[in-house]
């Protein structure tokens, strides 16, 4: 099912200022990943706010063991495909591994994702040196989504896919990193696999919206990988995921159920949090 002007939802397109307004109003933001036009159209029809073309495609689409082999060409291709299926959801695309190591490289990579890939915002991982990149992009009116906690592009440094910020020192460092990326100009912040209490503290501190994945119910919104949401991910699934297709007879119904659960505060439940 591909979106077209005759069948597109009647709601207005979601914008970055609207996401900020939803945080101030206490309205939950719903995000999901997509990697092609057909799933993008289904997401749009379900009224989901934000679509992320994540470098998670390396694992769930390409069959890699990490996100590290994903290239900028891959991201541009999938972002453009998703854009063709969207009319109202805001589109974010990941800057892949080592595509934003310098300001100049970040400019060129973001230009491709927004120009060729038709994304409205780019996402990058980390703080510290990454704060300089965030500032450089935001200075040029390129919206940036920061990503802290479990940052998959740092999997070798982290020693695996593990919850971050459990002890007091690391929690404080992560809190300060969140403040720094917001101060650098990030418009949105994804918190992945951090303790619920820490995510709640960060969300209360920042003026920008936080989007949780394995970060408890207190973030301003939630994101799931499409394949986790539909129960398609092989092997052991992440604790924070839920199969919303179970008990429903269609992908469309599953997406509606996910959006309703996030907006009502039913998801994530304690069993999905740390």
N, C-alpha and C positions, 0 to 999 in steps of 0.2 A: 504494500500500500504506500504509494508515494503522494506526498502532499502536493496540492496545486491550489491556485487562487480560488477555485470554485468550492473546494472542500476544506480549506484551511479554517482552523478555529477562529471565532469572532473576537477573542480577547486581544488586547493590545500587546505588542511585543514587549518583553521584559527588558529593562535597562539597568545599568549599574546604579544610577541614583535610586531606582525603585527598590533594589536590594537593600540599600542603606536605609530607605524609608521603612522597609519591612522590619528591619532590626529595631528601629525606634518604636515601631508600633507593636512589637512583640509577636509578629506573624512569622511562622516558620517558613523557611526556604527549602524547597525540595529539589535535589539534584540527582542525576543518574548518569552513568557513562553510556556512550553509544559510539559505534565505529562505522556505521553505514547508513545510507539514506532510508532504508525500510524501517529499521529500529528507530531512527530519528523521527520519522513521521508518526510512529506509534507513540513515542514519548510526547510529542507535541500534542497529539490528539487527547492524551491523558491529562493535559494541563500542567505538566511538570515545568518548573520555573527555569532550571538551568541544565544544560547538557554539557558534560565534560568528555572531550575526546582525550582519554588518558593514555599515557604510554604503557598502561596496563595491557594495551592491545598486544604488546610483545608476548605476554603470557597467555592471555585468553583467546587471542586470534591466531598468533603466529606459532604458539606452542613452545616458546622459549622458557627458560627457567628463571629469568629475571627480566626487568625492563631495560637493562643496559644495552642490548643489541639494537634497540629501536633507533631509527635515524630520523633526521629532520624531514627527509623526503617521505618517509612513511607517515609521519604526522601530518604533513601538508596534504597528502593524498586522502587520508581518512577524514581529516577535518573538512575538506571540500565536499566529500561524499555526504557527511552528516549535514552540512549546511544546506545541501539540496533538499533535504527532507524536513527542514525546519521553517517555520514562519513566525513563531512567537517566543519560543524558549531562547534564552541567552546562551550563546555558544562559547565555551572555554576550551582551549587546546593546550596540551602540555608542551613545554620546551623540553626536548629529550636530553639525555645524558651528554654533557660536555658541549651543548649547543649554545651556552650562555656564559662561558668561562670568563669572557671579557665584555666590557661595554659594547665594543664594536661588534663582536660576535652576537651579542644579545640583540642589538639593533637589527642586524641582518636576519637573524632567525625569527624574531617577532614580526618583522616586515613580511616575511614569507607566510607565516601562519595567519596573519590578518589579511594580507593582500590576496595570496593564492588560496589559502585555506579558509578564508572568510570568517575567521574567529572574531569575536568581539573582545576577548580577553585572553591573555596567556598566563600559564601557571608555571611556577618554578619552585624548586625545593631549596630549603636551607635559609640560614640567617648569616650574620657576620659579613663575609665578603659578598654574599648574595644581596645584602641590603644595599650595597652600592649599585648593583645591577637594577634592583627594584626602583631605586631613586632615579637612575638614568632613564629607565623606560617611562616611569610616571611623569617625569619632566617633559617628555615628548607626547604626553596625553595617550600613552598606551596603557590601558587598564591591566593590572597585575593581580593575580591570585597567588598568595604565598602558601607554602606547604611546610608544616613543622610536625615534629613527633617522629613517627616512623617514616623516614624518607627513603623510598625504595631504591633511588639512585645511589644511596650511600650504604647499600646492604652489606658490602664487604667490610666497611669501616665499623658498622654497627654489629657485625657478627651474626647477622640473620634478621629475620622478620620478627622483632620483639617489641613488646610494650616499652615506651620511653617515658622517663620522668617519674619513675616509681619512688626513688629515694629523694630526700629533701634537697640535696645540692643540685641534682639533675632537674628536679621540678622547678627550682628557682631559676636555673639557667634557661629552661624552656620558656618560663614566664617572661623573662627579660628579652629573649629572642622574639617572642610574640609582640612585645611592645616595640621592639626595634624595627621589625618589618612593617608594622603599622605606621610608625613614624617616618619610615623611608618612602611611604606612598602607596603601599598595597591597598587594594580596594576590597579584598576578600582574603580569608585565611582558612585553609583546610587544616584540621587537627586530626592526625591519624594515630590510633593506638596509644592514647595517653589516658591516665586515670581520670575518671569522671569528675572528681573534685577539682583537679587541676584545670580541666577544660572549662568548668563552671567559673573558676576564678579568672581565667583569661577572657572568657566571653563577657564577664561583668566589667572588666577593665577596659576593653577595646571599644572604640566607636564604630569600627568596621565589623561586618558580620563574620561569624565563625561558622564553618561547616564541618561537622563531625563525621568520622568513620571509625568506629571503635573508640569513641571519646565521650560516651554517655549521652543523656537526654537534654543537657542544659545548653548545648550549642544552639546558635540561631538557625541552623538547618542541618540536614543530613545528606550524605551521598552514599550510594552503593554502586558497585560494579554490576552492570546489567546481567552478566552471567551468574553472579552470586544471587541476585534478586530473583532469577528464574530457576534457580536450582540446577544450573547446567555445569557448574564448575566441577571437574572430576576430583576425586580424592577427598581429603579432609577439608572442609570449608572453614573459613575464618569464623571465630566466635561471634564477631560483630555482624555477621551476615544473617539473612533470613530468606527462606524460599517463599516468596509471595505468590508463586504459581500454584503451590499446594492449596487445594480447596477451591481453586478457580478454574474456569474452563477455557480461558484464553489469555494470551500475553497482555492484551489490552486491559482485561479485568485485573490482572496482577499488578500492572502499572498504576491503575486507579487505586487499588488497595494499598500499595506502597505510599502513594501521595497522601491518601487519607490518613494512614497510620502516622506519618510524620507530622502532618498538620494538626492532628488531634493529640499528639504527644504520646500515643500508644507505642510507637517505635522510635528509638530503641528502648527495649525493656531492660531490667537489671541483668538478665542473662546475656545480653549483647554488649555489656559494658565491663570496664575494668576498675 
